[in-house]
Amino acid sequence: MRNLLTLVIVGLVGLLGAASIGYAAYVVSRDTVGTPVTKVRLSPNELAPVRARPRTTPAATTRATPPPPPATTVEPGDDHGGGGDDGSGRGRNRGRGGGDDD
């Protein structure tokens, strides 16, 4: 019961603190944030944009095909990419004995 009372009091204090901060922000900003009242003295016809002329012919669109990707060539020789097991590999248990399980 005591834990519940403590929780309710802490919740109310937090709510009161949040409301206080919100009200303080309102008081500080009510005079600085805002737009002045202005009246528009134009007729509704002057507010609308001028109508665009309709197109007589549709514009033709052409798309250029992209060039093909360049061909890749493989040069002879070792590219140091691995593949072969010459005993110089890295990692766990590399080069440790064992042999066949005959």
ChimeraX attribute file (.defattr): number of C-alpha atoms within 10 A of each C-alpha:
attribute: neighborCount
match mode: 1-to-1
recipient: residues
	/A:1	6
	/A:2	6
	/A:3	8
	/A:4	9
	/A:5	10
	/A:6	11
	/A:7	12
	/A:8	11
	/A:9	12
	/A:10	12
	/A:11	12
	/A:12	12
	/A:13	12
	/A:14	12
	/A:15	12
	/A:16	12
	/A:17	12
	/A:18	12
	/A:19	12
	/A:20	12
	/A:21	12
	/A:22	11
	/A:23	12
	/A:24	11
	/A:25	11
	/A:26	12
	/A:27	11
	/A:28	10
	/A:29	11
	/A:30	9
	/A:31	8
	/A:32	8
	/A:33	9
	/A:34	8
	/A:35	6
	/A:36	6
	/A:37	5
	/A:38	6
	/A:39	6
	/A:40	7
	/A:41	7
	/A:42	8
	/A:43	8
	/A:44	8
	/A:45	8
	/A:46	9
	/A:47	9
	/A:48	8
	/A:49	7
	/A:50	8
	/A:51	6
	/A:52	6
	/A:53	6
	/A:54	6
	/A:55	7
	/A:56	6
	/A:57	6
	/A:58	6
	/A:59	7
	/A:60	5
	/A:61	6
	/A:62	6
	/A:63	5
	/A:64	6
	/A:65	6
	/A:66	6
	/A:67	6
	/A:68	6
	/A:69	6
	/A:70	6
	/A:71	5
	/A:72	6
	/A:73	6
	/A:74	6
	/A:75	7
	/A:76	6
	/A:77	6
	/A:78	8
	/A:79	9
	/A:80	7
	/A:81	6
	/A:82	10
	/A:83	7
	/A:84	10
	/A:85	7
	/A:86	7
	/A:87	8
	/A:88	10
	/A:89	12
	/A:90	8
	/A:91	7
	/A:92	7
	/A:93	8
	/A:94	10
	/A:95	11
	/A:96	7
	/A:97	7
	/A:98	6
	/A:99	6
	/A:100	5
	/A:101	4
	/A:102	3
